[in-house]
Amino acid sequence: MVDDDIVTEDRPPVEPTGGCRPLPLPRRPAEPTFLAAYPDYASTALLDDLRATEYDYLDGQDRVYLDYAGASVPSDAQLRAHLERLRGSVIGDPGGTGPASEEAAHLIRRSRDAVLRFVNADPDEYCVIFTANATAACRLVGEAYPFVPGSRLVMTEDNHDSVIGLREFAKRARAGVSAVPVRHDLRLDQRALMRALRQGAAMRRHSFLGCNGLFALPAQSSFSGVQHRLEWVGVARQYGYDVLLDAAAFAPTNPLDLSAIHPDFTVLSWRKIFGYPAGVGSLIARYEALERLRRPWFSAGSTQAVSVRGDWALLAADETAYEDGAPDFLSIPDVEAGITWVSDIGMEMINRRVHCLTGWLLQRLGGLHHADRRPLIRVHGPDDLDRRGGIVAFSVLDPYGDFVDERIIARDATEAGITLRTGALGNSGAAEAALEVTRRAADAAGRHEPATADEYADLLNAPVGSVVRVSLGLASNLADVERLIQFIEDTYVDRFPDLTAVPPRLHL
Ligand SMILES: Cc1ncc(COP(=O)(O)O)c(C=O)c1O
């Protein structure tokens, strides 16, 4: 689909965009204009110092890293803290007895407390369950949620696929499922959301359920950077829903205050906040909501006692009832170290810096044109700074205004030493909205039972298979943004992309 759209007989000869090239250096000094437009940036100079010391490996390898929504980058201090802790004490399986086990249990407890402080959650109201990642945290809720016929799962359609997947648990219990649409600007259709929440409330009046069901809201879209109004948490709770707040894309660059919004379940992924450890996430759960869950199984680690002959099991009385097997006791203490690291910098400072750089990035992308003034870039989602974070999804347009296949951009960026992201970005709902995939086309494509992501992309008949995403974080600087812009300008202005050697999509 995409390839045929781009190359036609009467087009000028292709000028290949591939080839191994050095990382582009910005031609014009952008700093004075940038600083004039974003004077607040100067107050974040501490992060420039840290970039030169704690994150010096980023520049040492002459790479541009623009995938903070995938994973942030660790500071040297965090890595040192890890090594010092391991070298300085004997830490054993916390399930055992003895000093090594006690040390591990103590460190894990400290990390739980640090998490509660980080999101300003009252320890009398909330507990922290450690998981492997945010996906595992979502699954803990979904598989244990007491969906029944007449209850509902309401989700905004721009939730991460790891949240959308909860619908399978709801469907199995014959509960209703609604995916509330986002508009073409990828902001929430608020009327549709109200309708969906009210519909559940109306059904509740005819049932004996204690609760309407579950409402899942991403605090920030991992696709478009759109930040939803957190007031929806309170509204949904008033309508009788438990609320799962996916803060995985929001918390890395925005202060999160659970005491102000009281979600029932909040999911986080620590690698997105401070880069290391990569394999720890958290479910921060209200005790009261946790009591409604029914674990579908038990395991070592999550029980106080198990009888095989008696066919019963007694789950642990605390949050460990949700932690299966041995926890990652060598990495979970790094969560405390990471929280201390970003808290010492200050989330407000990180937020301010990312805000300024995002504004500049959007401005620079919007200023890119082909020679005939046709735009080079289509931003998916808001192109201003109103209620958005440092995640920008876009497509590159060729001189005829057609979308450039995202795999070409992935290939060219890799050759230029730039890490960005292409695909549906684990956010199929937002991608479908951005590329205007209709329900009918999506249903029809599903009925064809495509065997590969490419086949599916062709069946959708969208202008392009998927999009490009760049995301900024605590170690981003102006040079990163300028180098990206320079790369795009050098590679795509007035040029048709070379479609040879485009690999098949492994996933959308
Ligand atoms: C908003 C959001 N939710 C959930 C996830 C899943 O996180 P993890 O990969 O830690 O399971 C991601 C990851 O990209 C995300 O951005």
The ligand as a MOL file (V3000), in Angstrom:
LIG
                    3D

  0  0  0     0  0            999 V3000
M  V30 BEGIN CTAB
M  V30 COUNTS 16 16 0 0 0
M  V30 BEGIN ATOM
M  V30 1 C 1.5400 4.6820 28.8660 0
M  V30 2 C 2.1820 3.3290 28.9300 0
M  V30 3 N 1.5780 2.3520 29.6010 0
M  V30 4 C 2.1110 1.1290 29.7130 0
M  V30 5 C 3.3040 0.8380 29.1260 0
M  V30 6 C 3.8950 -0.5360 29.2920 0
M  V30 7 O 5.0330 -0.4060 30.0590 0
M  V30 8 P 6.0220 -1.6260 30.2730 0
M  V30 9 O 6.7870 -1.7690 29.0080 0
M  V30 10 O 6.8670 -1.2050 31.4360 0
M  V30 11 O 5.2160 -2.8090 30.5760 0
M  V30 12 C 3.9790 1.8150 28.4050 0
M  V30 13 C 5.2470 1.5050 27.7170 0
M  V30 14 O 5.5940 2.0290 26.7130 0
M  V30 15 C 3.4050 3.1040 28.3160 0
M  V30 16 O 4.0100 4.0960 27.6570 0
M  V30 END ATOM
M  V30 BEGIN BOND
M  V30 1 1 1 2
M  V30 2 1 2 3
M  V30 3 2 2 15
M  V30 4 2 3 4
M  V30 5 1 4 5
M  V30 6 1 5 6
M  V30 7 2 5 12
M  V30 8 1 6 7
M  V30 9 1 7 8
M  V30 10 2 8 9
M  V30 11 1 8 10
M  V30 12 1 8 11
M  V30 13 1 12 13
M  V30 14 1 12 15
M  V30 15 2 13 14
M  V30 16 1 15 16
M  V30 END BOND
M  V30 END CTAB
M  END
